[in-house]
Each structure stands twice: as C-alpha cells, then as structure tokens.
Amino acid sequence: MQKEVKKSWALFIGIGVMMIAHGLQMQIMGIRSVLEDFSVFTTGIFMSGYFVGYFVGSKTTPNFVSKVGHIRVFAAFASLASLSALVAVVYVNPFMWTISRFITGISLVSCYVVTESWLNDRATNKNRGQLLSAYMMVIYFGLAIGMLLLNVSKPEDYEPFILVSVLLSVALVPILLTKRPAPKFKKIETISIKELYQISPLGSLSSFFTGIIHAAFFSLISVYATIAKFSLVETSILLFIATIAGVIGQGPIGFLSDTFDRRRVIIITTFGSSFLAFISILTSNDPIQNIYYMDEFSFRKIVFFISVGLYSSLCLPLFSLNLAHTNDFVPKAKFVAAGGGLQFIFGVGAISGPILCALFMEWFGINGLFIFLIIAHAIIGVFGLYRMKIRETVENPDSTFTPIPATITPAGLELDPDTPATLDENLVNETVKSQ
C-alpha cells in the first residue's frame, strides 16, 4: 500500500492542495456574503452555482479527457478554478459570485474525474480499497485544513481569495512534473434513472435528499455561524469538527450496515441526524425567531459544537449507505453503473439544496437551516419505514459498505473493492436517461 501511495504522490498532493483551497473558498464566500449584506436567499443562489457547474462538468469532462488527455484537462481546469477565485475578489457582487462558483464546480469535478480514473488505472484487486481510503482521507482532511485557514486573514480582505488562487495554481505542479504516463480514459455511463428507482426506491430517494442535505449544510453553516456572531476562530473550528466528525462516523456506521438490515441503519441514522439538528436549535434562546447572538463561548455554545459534530458523523456517511443499499439489489457487474446513477441523483438534489434551505432561513431566521435539515432527514426516514413494510430484507454477499466521498465520480467508483476488476462494457456503457 505504501509503495502504491508513493507512486501516486503527484495525484494525492495535487488533489489535496486543491481541497485545501476548496474548503477555504467555499466558507470564506459564505462568511463574506454576510459581511457584504447579501440576503441569505442570494447566498443560497450563488452557492448553488457550484453544484450546477459540478453537474455540467460531470457530463462534459469525460469527452475532454478522451480528446486531450488527463494532464491537459487537469492543468486547464485547475487554472480556471484559480481564475474563478480572482474573479470573486475583484467583482464582489452576487452575479459574478454565481459565475465564479459555477466555474469552480466545473473545474473541480473535472479534476476529480482525472484523479479518480488515474488512480483506478493504477489499482489492483489487492489495493483498490486501500487507494480509495487514502483518496477519501486526502479529500476530507484537505477540506478540513482549508477551513482552518479562515484565520489567516480577515474575510473582508482580499488575501484569503489570493491564497485560494495560489493554492489552486500550486496544485498543478505535482501533476505536471509526474513521470508516469497518463492512462487511457474509459467512459462509464449510468443506468437509466427510472430503472435505478425501480431497483432501489429508498436508495434513489435517499440519494436525492442526501444531496440536498449535504449541499445545504456545508454551503450555509458558515453563514449561520457568522450571523450568530461566532468569532472567525470559532467558525473555523466548527467547520473543522463537522468535516472530521463526518469522516470518523464512516467506520462505525459501515460496520452496523454490514451487520444489520441496511435500511434500518439508514432510518436510525437519518432520524438521529434530525434529532441532533433539533438539539442545535435548542441552543438558541428563541428557536423560531432566533433573537440571540452567541457572543461568548458559553455552555450553550459547547453543546452546539458537540451536536453539530455528532450530526455530521451521522449525516456524512449517508451517501455511502445509499450506495451500499442500492448495490444489495443489483448484480455486481452493475455496481459502477448504479453508483453513477446515484451520483447523478445526488447532484440534482445538491443544486436545489442551498436555495431551498436559504428560503427557510429567510422565513424562520438562521435556525431555518436546522429546521430544513430536520424535514429533509424526516422524509428519508419516513420513506424508509414505508419501504421496510412492503419489501423484505435482501442480502447480497457481493455488497458491503465502503466509505466513499460524496463527490466521487463513476471513474472513482471503480476503486470500490466490491466492483469487478474488469467490467463488461455492454453492462456499463448504457445510455443515460435523465427521467
């Protein structure tokens, strides 16, 4: 494993530095939007721009890679991402920030596709799972470090945006210096969305709302903290805790899902998330109108930090749970195709998440964030209870829980050790039907 990681040092360093920049940029724009007196709804719109770009990029990037190769695509889109950070600091207005987030979304998903397909090309049956785990750690720890960098300068200054641009430019260097040849790119399509829903209604619906939840939470939690008068240090610590707790939660939840009925684990996890979101609301003096500001690091704030961390530990593994549950009902040869379909559904949900959540924050105050999360999780849980009544438990020995970042692309899904080493192209190269 160490040998293979060393061979892939350029990929891991490149994507790691990029995630540091991404973590910083995502949250600094949320904080800055409050300081610029943008409405919460406006913030939700430009935050959704990232997910629109991500969605578009996931469909167009494979064609670029097939035509010009991995290195050129990574270099081009890392440069565009760097440019988008400069656009955001030069033109501080919602329209240009929406454009900036859109460019960032296209750019990052393109770099994901390059990195994941490259890693998959280097993977063997023995090390695929280890490479995937290393990749996931690099992704999440990079994001966490980026959130801690909120403290390098005041958010109203231009320095944080310049730092983002510099980091994205630095991410280019290891890839451009690598000696190993880039692999040939194999385009992987998904099965139809209609067929995927028929195979696993719970997995499909849960993936849609998981996209809504993840996008809303990570896009607007910094907005919440800023309006609630958290210090910059407190905000960065809160975001760091949320990210790391999500990674830590993958292990125990995965163990439980491989031991018990996976649907039961999804239901308990999502209702547990609702409960913890409710606890977060109770930390305010007025849960509905939100007439309070957490000026001091009080016991109430400590409870808030703990509840958010525990919430993230249950919430972040949901995509991996949905994937494992769906794979319980599909043949092994279609694992990657099914995963690609779920990622498509997740992306559609993610586009709407920040906008819908922002509306709740406009209606109910900043605690509208947690009210929205409670409702979204409750929908998953109630539908899960319904599905358990009309469908018996199915055990598929080929399907196990694998910790996977929600940003994974179909190319990265092949790193899952549950997938066959060589996929039948007739099974995976099916036409995408966005129904």
Stockholm file with secondary structure:
# STOCKHOLM 1.0

chainA/1-435         MQKEVKKSWALFIGIGVMMIAHGLQMQIMGIRSVLEDFSVFTTGIFMSGYFVGYFVGSKTTPNFVSKVGHIRVFAAFASLASLSALVAVVYVNPFMWTISRFITGISLVSCYVVTESWLNDRATNKNRGQLLSAYMMVIYFGLAIGMLLLNVSKPEDYEPFILVSVLLSVALVPILLTKRPAPKFKKIETISIKELYQISPLGSLSSFFTGIIHAAFFSLISVYATIAKFSLVETSILLFIATIAGVIGQGPIGFLSDTFDRRRVIIITTFGSSFLAFISILTSNDPIQNIYYMDEFSFRKIVFFISVGLYSSLCLPLFSLNLAHTNDFVPKAKFVAAGGGLQFIFGVGAISGPILCALFMEWFGINGLFIFLIIAHAIIGVFGLYRMKIRETVENPDSTFTPIPATITPAGLELDPDTPATLDENLVNETVKSQ
#=GR chainA/1-435 SS CHHHHHHTHHHHHHHHHHHHHHHHHHHHHHHHHHHTTCCHHHHHHHHHHHHHHHHHHHHHHHHHHHHHCHHHHHHHHHHHHHHHHHHHHHSCSHHHHHHHHHHHHHHHHHHHHHHHHHHHHHCCTTTHHHHHHHHHHHHHHHHHHHHHGGGGSCTTSSHHHHHHHHHHHHTHHHHHHCCSCCCCCCCCCCCCHHHHHHHCHHHHHHHHHHHHHHHHHHHHHHHHHHHTTCCHHHHHHHHHHHHHHHHHHHHHHHHHHHHSCHHHHHHHHHHHHHHHHHHHHHTSSSTTTCCCCCCSCCHHHHHHHHHHHHHHHHHTTHHHHHHHHHHTTSCGGGHHHHHHHHHHHHHHHHHHHHHHHHHHHHHHCTTHHHHHHHHHHHHHHHHHHHHHHHSCCCCCTTCCCCCCCTTCCHHHHTTSTTSCSSCCHHHHCCCCCCC
#=GC SS_cons         CHHHHHHTHHHHHHHHHHHHHHHHHHHHHHHHHHHTTCCHHHHHHHHHHHHHHHHHHHHHHHHHHHHHCHHHHHHHHHHHHHHHHHHHHHSCSHHHHHHHHHHHHHHHHHHHHHHHHHHHHHCCTTTHHHHHHHHHHHHHHHHHHHHHGGGGSCTTSSHHHHHHHHHHHHTHHHHHHCCSCCCCCCCCCCCCHHHHHHHCHHHHHHHHHHHHHHHHHHHHHHHHHHHTTCCHHHHHHHHHHHHHHHHHHHHHHHHHHHHSCHHHHHHHHHHHHHHHHHHHHHTSSSTTTCCCCCCSCCHHHHHHHHHHHHHHHHHTTHHHHHHHHHHTTSCGGGHHHHHHHHHHHHHHHHHHHHHHHHHHHHHHCTTHHHHHHHHHHHHHHHHHHHHHHHSCCCCCTTCCCCCCCTTCCHHHHTTSTTSCSSCCHHHHCCCCCCC
//
